Amino acid sequence: MHERGRDGAERLLLPPGSGGDIPNNPRLPVLLHRGAVPSGDPAAAEALFARHGWPPAWRNGIYDFHHYHPNAHEALAIVEGGVRVRLGGDPGVTLDLQAGDVVVLPAGTGHRNLGASGRLLVVGAYPPGDPPEQFTGRPGEAAKAAHAIPATPDPPCDPVTGAAYPAG
């Protein structure tokens, strides 16, 4: 399912388990905010996330292998460059993200860098809670993820708008 919310954010509900070893989130949509942060200003992205209760955690890129966090939601602000990402494992949804875009991934949502342009800089943030675990679809992870994903509290809000996080 792909729709646009009243706030302008795109919402993508990825089917659970559609990515093979990547479970995705059975209830919560991915949010995509185009042009939500100033290009080239990582401090502005960090301030936006912090203002809405999502403490900034890192500045870096996006891994070039499928991975997901079964116990944490993640916000990614593209502040420099551009990147093509695959969400939801293979097969999944491919998005082209540019500086200024923010994508919010509910717990269990697979993501992978398929190629970057320019110097890629991403600011990552997570809502308060347990430190994020990283799974890649290795044997034994699916059973742990099946328990961790529904046990993860819903995000306190959308980290871009501060509004309630939508359910799928």
Order of alpha helices (4+ residues) and beta strands (2+ residues): beta-beta-beta-alpha-beta-beta-beta-beta-beta-alpha
